[in-house]
Amino acid sequence: MYYSLLSSFFDRQEIGGEKYYLYEEVWETYANASLVNIFMYTAIALAVVLLGIGIVVKLKKPEAMGSFLRTAAGIVAGFIVTVLVTMLSVSYLEITDKGYEQYDMILCYVMVPIILLACIAVAGIIAAYICSLFSKKAFKLSLIITGALCAAMLIVVLVLQGVYFSSGNAEYNNGELLTSDENMWLYISAALVVVVVAALAIVFGRGKKNEFDTKSISYAAICIAMSFALSYIKFFEMPQGGSLTLASLVPLMLYSYMFGTKKGVLAGLIYGVLQAMQDPWILHPAQFLLDYPVAFACIGLAGMFADIKALDKLPQVKFALGALAAAVLRFVSHVLSGVFAFNSFAQSNGINEWVYSLGYNAFVFPDIAIAIVVGIILFCSKSFNRQIELVRAGANKTKKPAQAEEPTQAENN
């Protein structure tokens, strides 16, 4: 078995003057599955070990807790970087090994623009943080430039996708071109979900700072990176995109809980673009929006109930309610995409497209259930709650400098 597997990796055949791996999907599926399992068990073991050590330190030497937490954060950061570098490298090799480079239009019009958009967003976050070390003016200018470049690049992505999918070279919907009605309803669906998400972000984001500061940028980068790394650790993967992961959405939801829905939606949108790089099932520009940026922007609404005073003593309930509401909106976004962009998969099996899409995208709920359980466990910790509330106080416009959270606000300024 292993000899056959290795030979499929080393042996190549010539097609049209180009050499490609034999049985490349066997090797790449094996490599991906193996790495995912390794990282999943490593992540679980790491969490158990760090939790055990933390309990011992808390009970036996509480004054050393700060030092332990910094060490643990460094270990977790190293693990996250390892997962990202390894899995992104495997994804790149999968593209080149399969000979995807022969499909120049797919690369030039679909994949490359998305990769550039993700790179601009990440580079902009890094540049903004560096500028914040010098002056507020440079920091704000870098944010404006980054926002403008990302907006312009997103328009380019959608325009190029439109050009590609109207060129006659693209195949939609299991090899069939979409009808004019399906095209129209895809665009209408995307527009409606965008309007709903934007409206909810504004309504529930009142009282929060609109502008990004050093702290919110840093937390956004960390939370997006953590979610992206955890998204590679999958329990199972759906055939046309989607997966059940190891609580990958928890960092994004915590970010929304701390900094508000407006910033949470933007962080989710960036994460959605990164997801399009990891698991690209792109059949249509509007479907791309519904399944990636918009779907994960919905997760940025998870903090919508964070400011409900009646539940101040039950942060677990506030987190769980926000997470469930965000998951429902993400589910709606995926379902609309499935009905109008993937309906031939249902028709070929004699199933109504709505029933098919509702059933297929139900993976969203077990995925969010895992995230809610992990979030509730975290919010049961008094020290975790204390830290979350300190960060939230700094993100709240209505707090006065004379209050106890003044040091946190000074950090933000």
Backbone torsions as a table, in degrees:
resi	resn	phi	psi	omega
1	MET	NA	-50.0	-176.7
2	TYR	-67.5	-33.0	177.3
3	TYR	-64.1	-43.6	178.8
4	SER	-63.1	-39.0	-179.7
5	LEU	-64.6	-45.4	179.5
6	LEU	-66.7	-38.1	179.9
7	SER	-65.7	-32.5	178.1
8	SER	-67.6	-22.8	178.4
9	PHE	-84.4	-40.2	-175.2
10	PHE	-87.4	-33.6	-177.7
11	ASP	-79.3	139.2	179.6
12	ARG	-129.3	157.0	174.5
13	GLN	-124.3	153.5	-176.8
14	GLU	-96.7	126.4	177.7
15	ILE	-131.2	116.4	178.2
16	GLY	60.2	34.5	179.0
17	GLY	85.6	-5.6	179.2
18	GLU	-113.0	146.3	179.1
19	LYS	-101.9	132.7	-179.7
20	TYR	-130.1	157.4	178.9
21	TYR	-67.4	143.9	172.0
22	LEU	-78.2	137.5	176.8
23	TYR	51.1	42.4	-174.4
24	GLU	-59.7	-31.5	-177.5
25	GLU	-67.3	-32.1	178.1
26	VAL	-63.1	-49.3	-178.9
27	TRP	-63.9	-47.8	-174.7
28	GLU	-69.2	-36.7	175.9
29	THR	-63.9	-42.4	178.8
30	TYR	-63.3	-45.1	-179.0
31	ALA	-64.1	-45.9	179.9
32	ASN	-62.5	-48.0	-178.3
33	ALA	-62.2	-40.9	-179.3
34	SER	-64.9	-46.3	-179.3
35	LEU	-65.1	-40.5	178.7
36	VAL	-60.4	-44.3	179.1
37	ASN	-64.1	-42.5	179.7
38	ILE	-60.9	-48.1	-178.5
39	PHE	-67.3	-35.6	-179.4
40	MET	-64.5	-49.7	-179.1
41	TYR	-68.4	-33.4	176.6
42	THR	-65.6	-42.2	179.4
43	ALA	-63.4	-43.2	179.0
44	ILE	-64.0	-45.7	179.5
45	ALA	-62.6	-41.7	179.3
46	LEU	-62.2	-43.4	179.6
47	ALA	-62.7	-44.2	-179.6
48	VAL	-63.8	-45.3	-178.8
49	VAL	-63.7	-48.6	-179.3
50	LEU	-63.8	-38.7	177.8
51	LEU	-63.8	-43.9	179.2
52	GLY	-62.0	-45.3	178.9
53	ILE	-64.3	-41.0	179.4
54	GLY	-60.0	-41.4	179.0
55	ILE	-63.7	-43.8	179.5
56	VAL	-62.5	-45.3	-179.8
57	VAL	-62.7	-42.4	-179.3
58	LYS	-61.7	-38.9	-177.0
59	LEU	-81.7	-39.1	-172.8
60	LYS	-95.4	-33.9	-176.1
61	LYS	-146.6	70.5	-174.5
62	PRO	-60.7	-26.5	179.9
63	GLU	-67.7	-17.1	-179.9
64	ALA	-94.5	5.1	-175.8
65	MET	-62.7	-40.9	179.7
66	GLY	-60.6	-44.3	178.9
67	SER	-64.2	-40.2	178.6
68	PHE	-63.1	-43.9	-178.6
69	LEU	-62.8	-39.2	177.7
70	ARG	-65.0	-41.0	178.2
71	THR	-64.8	-44.2	179.6
72	ALA	-62.2	-40.8	178.5
73	ALA	-62.0	-39.0	177.6
74	GLY	-65.1	-40.5	178.6
75	ILE	-64.8	-45.6	179.4
76	VAL	-62.4	-42.2	178.9
77	ALA	-61.5	-41.6	177.8
78	GLY	-63.0	-40.2	178.4
79	PHE	-64.3	-42.3	179.6
80	ILE	-61.4	-45.9	179.3
81	VAL	-61.4	-42.1	179.4
82	THR	-60.7	-45.9	179.7
83	VAL	-62.3	-46.4	-177.3
84	LEU	-63.1	-48.6	-177.8
85	VAL	-62.9	-43.8	-178.0
86	THR	-65.3	-49.7	-174.8
87	MET	-72.6	-35.2	175.8
88	LEU	-67.1	-35.5	177.0
89	SER	-65.3	-42.3	178.1
90	VAL	-63.6	-41.0	178.6
91	SER	-61.6	-42.0	178.7
92	TYR	-64.0	-44.0	179.7
93	LEU	-64.4	-34.2	178.7
94	GLU	-63.3	-40.8	178.8
95	ILE	-64.5	-48.4	-176.4
96	THR	-72.8	-38.0	-177.5
97	ASP	-68.1	-33.4	-179.8
98	LYS	-78.4	-6.5	-179.7
99	GLY	78.9	24.3	179.6
100	TYR	-62.5	-18.4	-178.3
101	GLU	-65.2	-16.6	178.5
102	GLN	-71.3	-21.7	178.2
103	TYR	-90.6	75.8	-172.9
104	ASP	-58.7	-38.2	-177.5
105	MET	-67.2	-38.9	178.8
106	ILE	-62.2	-45.8	-179.5
107	LEU	-66.0	-50.2	-173.8
108	CYS	-70.3	-37.0	-173.0
109	TYR	-97.4	-19.7	-175.2
110	VAL	-119.2	-62.3	-170.5
111	MET	-74.5	-48.6	-176.9
112	VAL	-59.2	-45.6	177.7
113	PRO	-59.6	-38.2	178.8
114	ILE	-66.1	-42.5	178.0
115	ILE	-62.4	-42.0	178.5
116	LEU	-63.8	-40.2	178.0
117	LEU	-61.1	-45.0	178.9
118	ALA	-63.4	-41.5	179.9
119	CYS	-64.4	-40.1	178.5
120	ILE	-63.3	-43.0	-180.0
121	ALA	-62.9	-46.6	-179.0
122	VAL	-66.5	-46.6	179.5
123	ALA	-62.3	-36.8	178.9
124	GLY	-64.4	-40.1	177.9
125	ILE	-63.4	-44.3	179.2
126	ILE	-63.6	-44.6	-179.4
127	ALA	-63.0	-40.6	179.6
128	ALA	-63.5	-40.3	179.3
129	TYR	-65.1	-43.0	179.4
130	ILE	-63.6	-43.2	179.1
131	CYS	-62.6	-32.4	-179.5
132	SER	-65.1	-20.6	179.4
133	LEU	-75.2	-14.8	-176.8
134	PHE	-105.5	-51.1	180.0
135	SER	-162.3	155.2	177.8
136	LYS	-64.6	-36.2	-178.0
137	LYS	-63.3	-46.3	178.5
138	ALA	-64.1	-37.4	179.8
139	PHE	-62.8	-48.8	-179.7
140	LYS	-64.7	-39.2	178.9
141	LEU	-63.5	-40.9	179.8
142	SER	-65.2	-37.1	177.6
143	LEU	-65.4	-42.1	179.3
144	ILE	-62.5	-45.7	-179.8
145	ILE	-63.6	-44.6	179.7
146	THR	-61.5	-45.8	179.2
147	GLY	-60.9	-43.0	-180.0
148	ALA	-65.1	-43.3	-180.0
149	LEU	-64.9	-42.3	179.1
150	CYS	-64.1	-43.0	179.0
151	ALA	-62.7	-44.3	179.5
152	ALA	-64.0	-41.4	-178.8
153	MET	-68.8	-35.1	177.5
154	LEU	-64.1	-39.6	176.4
155	ILE	-62.8	-43.0	177.9
156	VAL	-60.6	-43.3	179.1
157	VAL	-57.7	-47.6	-177.5
158	LEU	-68.8	-38.1	178.9
159	VAL	-65.3	-46.3	-179.5
160	LEU	-65.2	-36.8	175.1
161	GLN	-63.8	-40.6	177.5
162	GLY	-61.0	-41.6	178.1
163	VAL	-62.8	-45.7	-177.9
164	TYR	-64.9	-47.1	-174.5
165	PHE	-76.4	-8.3	174.7
166	SER	-107.9	7.5	-175.4
167	SER	-83.2	-14.0	-177.0
168	GLY	91.1	-8.3	178.4
169	ASN	-89.5	-18.9	-175.6
170	ALA	-85.2	149.7	173.7
171	GLU	-120.5	122.1	178.6
172	TYR	-97.9	166.0	159.0
173	ASN	47.7	61.5	177.7
174	ASN	60.4	38.3	175.3
175	GLY	94.7	-2.3	-179.1
176	GLU	-111.6	141.0	177.1
177	LEU	-70.3	142.8	177.6
178	LEU	-70.1	147.3	176.5
179	THR	-77.6	167.7	178.9
180	SER	-62.8	-36.1	178.1
181	ASP	-66.1	-41.7	178.9
182	GLU	-63.9	-41.9	175.7
183	ASN	-58.0	-49.2	-177.4
184	MET	-60.6	-46.7	-176.5
185	TRP	-70.4	-28.5	174.7
186	LEU	-63.8	-46.8	-180.0
187	TYR	-66.1	-41.2	178.7
188	ILE	-63.5	-43.3	179.6
189	SER	-61.1	-45.6	179.6
190	ALA	-61.5	-43.3	-179.4
191	ALA	-64.1	-42.3	-179.0
192	LEU	-64.3	-44.7	-179.7
193	VAL	-65.3	-39.9	177.5
194	VAL	-59.9	-45.1	-179.7
195	VAL	-62.6	-44.6	-179.0
196	VAL	-63.6	-45.7	-179.4
197	VAL	-63.8	-44.2	179.1
198	ALA	-62.3	-42.8	-179.4
199	ALA	-64.1	-44.3	179.4
200	LEU	-65.7	-38.5	178.7
201	ALA	-62.3	-40.3	-179.8
202	ILE	-70.6	-45.3	-177.5
203	VAL	-63.7	-48.7	-176.9
204	PHE	-84.7	-6.1	179.3
205	GLY	-96.8	6.9	178.6
206	ARG	-65.3	142.1	-180.0
207	GLY	90.2	-3.3	177.7
208	LYS	-104.8	154.5	177.2
209	LYS	-64.6	131.8	179.0
210	ASN	-77.1	-37.5	-176.1
211	GLU	-80.9	152.3	174.7
212	PHE	-83.6	140.0	173.1
213	ASP	-120.0	-177.0	-175.8
214	THR	-58.3	-44.2	-176.6
215	LYS	-65.9	-46.4	-178.2
216	SER	-65.3	-35.4	176.1
217	ILE	-64.9	-45.8	-178.7
218	SER	-62.9	-46.5	179.7
219	TYR	-64.3	-38.1	178.7
220	ALA	-61.1	-46.7	-179.4
221	ALA	-61.4	-44.4	-179.1
222	ILE	-65.1	-46.6	-177.3
223	CYS	-66.6	-40.7	178.0
224	ILE	-64.0	-44.2	179.8
225	ALA	-63.0	-42.8	179.7
226	MET	-64.1	-44.7	178.9
227	SER	-63.0	-41.3	-178.7
228	PHE	-65.5	-41.2	178.6
229	ALA	-65.7	-45.2	-179.9
230	LEU	-65.8	-26.5	-179.2
231	SER	-68.0	-16.8	176.2
232	TYR	-80.5	-15.6	-179.2
233	ILE	-94.8	97.0	-169.5
234	LYS	-114.8	140.4	173.2
235	PHE	-80.3	-38.6	171.1
236	PHE	-160.1	163.0	-175.9
237	GLU	-128.1	137.3	-179.6
238	MET	-79.4	151.6	-174.9
239	PRO	-65.7	-33.2	178.3
240	GLN	-111.0	38.6	178.4
241	GLY	95.9	150.5	-177.1
242	GLY	102.0	146.6	-178.0
243	SER	-159.5	162.8	173.9
244	LEU	-102.0	116.8	-170.8
245	THR	-114.9	173.8	-179.7
246	LEU	-85.6	73.5	175.7
247	ALA	55.0	41.0	-174.7
248	SER	-67.7	-22.9	-175.7
249	LEU	-88.6	-7.6	-177.7
250	VAL	-58.5	-48.2	179.5
251	PRO	-58.3	-41.5	178.4
252	LEU	-63.6	-41.5	-179.3
253	MET	-68.2	-38.0	176.8
254	LEU	-64.8	-36.7	178.2
255	TYR	-62.5	-44.9	178.0
256	SER	-63.1	-39.6	179.3
257	TYR	-62.4	-38.4	-177.2
258	MET	-81.0	-43.8	-170.3
259	PHE	-107.7	-2.2	176.6
260	GLY	98.9	165.6	-173.1
261	THR	-72.0	-31.4	-178.2
262	LYS	-65.4	-46.4	177.9
263	LYS	-72.6	-32.9	178.4
264	GLY	-62.8	-41.0	179.1
265	VAL	-64.2	-41.0	178.5
266	LEU	-64.4	-42.1	177.9
267	ALA	-63.0	-41.4	177.9
268	GLY	-64.5	-36.7	178.0
269	LEU	-62.6	-44.4	177.8
270	ILE	-62.5	-42.9	178.9
271	TYR	-61.9	-38.5	179.1
272	GLY	-62.6	-37.4	176.6
273	VAL	-64.6	-40.6	177.6
274	LEU	-63.7	-37.4	177.9
275	GLN	-62.8	-33.4	178.0
276	ALA	-64.9	-28.1	175.6
277	MET	-74.4	-36.2	-175.0
278	GLN	-75.3	-43.6	-173.0
279	ASP	-136.7	71.9	-170.9
280	PRO	-77.8	103.7	168.8
281	TRP	-116.8	85.8	-172.8
282	ILE	-118.6	112.3	-178.7
283	LEU	-113.5	-12.4	-172.1
284	HIS	-166.2	145.2	-179.2
285	PRO	-56.3	-44.7	-179.5
286	ALA	-70.1	-34.8	176.2
287	GLN	-65.5	-37.9	175.0
288	PHE	-57.1	-45.4	178.9
289	LEU	-62.5	-47.7	-175.6
290	LEU	-65.6	-37.5	-174.7
291	ASP	-90.2	-16.4	-176.2
292	TYR	-123.0	-86.9	-174.9
293	PRO	-57.9	-46.6	-176.1
294	VAL	-71.3	-42.9	-179.2
295	ALA	-58.3	-42.8	-177.5
296	PHE	-86.3	-18.8	169.3
297	ALA	-63.8	-32.2	175.8
298	CYS	-58.3	-36.8	179.5
299	ILE	-63.6	-26.5	177.5
300	GLY	-67.7	-6.3	176.9
301	LEU	-91.0	4.9	-175.6
302	ALA	-61.7	-20.3	-180.0
303	GLY	-92.3	16.8	-173.2
304	MET	-65.2	-23.8	-179.2
305	PHE	-105.7	11.8	-175.2
306	ALA	-65.2	-24.8	-175.3
307	ASP	-100.5	11.7	178.6
308	ILE	-74.2	111.6	-174.6
309	LYS	-63.4	-35.9	-177.5
310	ALA	-62.2	-20.5	-177.9
311	LEU	-110.5	19.2	-177.7
312	ASP	-58.6	-31.3	-179.9
313	LYS	-86.2	-1.8	-179.9
314	LEU	-129.5	65.1	-179.6
315	PRO	-61.0	-25.9	178.0
316	GLN	-62.5	-38.7	-179.6
317	VAL	-69.3	-42.2	178.5
318	LYS	-60.5	-44.4	179.7
319	PHE	-64.4	-46.3	-176.9
320	ALA	-64.5	-42.5	179.5
321	LEU	-63.5	-44.4	178.7
322	GLY	-64.1	-41.6	179.6
323	ALA	-63.6	-41.4	-179.5
324	LEU	-66.7	-42.2	178.0
325	ALA	-62.7	-42.2	178.4
326	ALA	-63.5	-39.6	-179.9
327	ALA	-65.5	-38.7	178.7
328	VAL	-62.3	-43.0	179.0
329	LEU	-65.9	-40.7	176.6
330	ARG	-62.3	-41.8	178.8
331	PHE	-59.0	-45.1	178.7
332	VAL	-59.6	-43.1	-179.7
333	SER	-61.4	-45.6	179.3
334	HIS	-66.3	-40.0	-178.4
335	VAL	-62.8	-44.8	178.8
336	LEU	-61.0	-40.4	176.2
337	SER	-62.1	-44.6	-178.4
338	GLY	-63.9	-39.3	-177.4
339	VAL	-65.9	-42.4	-172.5
340	PHE	-100.6	-18.6	-178.7
341	ALA	-110.0	-23.7	-176.0
342	PHE	-121.7	21.3	-171.7
343	ASN	-68.9	-20.0	-179.2
344	SER	-69.3	-23.8	175.4
345	PHE	-64.5	-36.1	177.2
346	ALA	-72.9	-44.5	-177.1
347	GLN	-62.8	-36.7	-179.2
348	SER	-66.8	-20.9	177.7
349	ASN	-104.6	7.6	178.1
350	GLY	69.0	31.1	-178.5
351	ILE	-115.0	142.3	175.1
352	ASN	-60.2	137.2	-174.4
353	GLU	-62.9	-32.5	178.0
354	TRP	-68.8	-43.9	178.7
355	VAL	-63.0	-43.7	-180.0
356	TYR	-61.3	-48.0	-176.8
357	SER	-67.7	-40.0	177.3
358	LEU	-61.9	-43.1	179.7
359	GLY	-69.9	-44.2	-177.8
360	TYR	-61.7	-46.4	-174.1
361	ASN	-83.9	5.9	176.7
362	ALA	-65.6	-11.8	177.2
363	PHE	-59.8	-20.3	179.8
364	VAL	-58.6	-35.8	-172.8
365	PHE	-76.9	-44.5	172.6
366	PRO	-63.5	-32.3	178.3
367	ASP	-64.3	-44.4	-179.6
368	ILE	-74.0	-28.2	178.2
369	ALA	-63.0	-42.1	176.8
370	ILE	-61.3	-44.6	-179.8
371	ALA	-63.1	-40.2	180.0
372	ILE	-65.5	-42.6	178.7
373	VAL	-60.4	-46.0	179.2
374	VAL	-63.0	-43.3	179.0
375	GLY	-61.5	-42.2	179.2
376	ILE	-63.0	-41.1	177.6
377	ILE	-60.7	-43.1	179.2
378	LEU	-64.0	-42.8	-177.3
379	PHE	-73.5	-9.5	174.4
380	CYS	-77.5	-11.9	178.1
381	SER	-86.4	126.3	-179.4
382	LYS	-66.0	-40.5	-179.8
383	SER	-66.3	-37.4	176.9
384	PHE	-63.6	-45.7	178.0
385	ASN	-60.0	-41.1	-179.1
386	ARG	-62.2	-43.9	-179.7
387	GLN	-67.1	-40.9	178.0
388	ILE	-60.7	-44.0	-179.0
389	GLU	-67.2	-34.2	175.9
390	LEU	-63.3	-43.8	178.7
391	VAL	-66.0	-42.1	179.7
392	ARG	-62.9	-36.8	179.4
393	ALA	-62.2	-38.6	178.8
394	GLY	-70.6	-22.2	180.0
395	ALA	-91.4	-1.3	-175.8
396	ASN	-98.6	121.2	-177.1
397	LYS	-66.7	-25.1	-172.4
398	THR	-85.3	-6.4	179.5
399	LYS	-71.1	142.1	-179.5
400	LYS	-96.9	146.6	-177.7
401	PRO	-59.7	-25.4	-176.5
402	ALA	-75.9	-10.5	-176.3
403	GLN	-77.8	174.4	-172.2
404	ALA	-64.5	-21.2	-176.0
405	GLU	-87.7	14.4	-175.3
406	GLU	-55.6	-41.7	179.8
407	PRO	-57.4	-37.2	-179.4
408	THR	-66.8	-39.5	178.7
409	GLN	-67.8	-35.6	178.9
410	ALA	-63.7	-35.8	176.7
411	GLU	-62.6	-42.7	-178.6
412	ASN	-62.9	-35.6	-178.1
413	ASN	-82.9	NA	NA
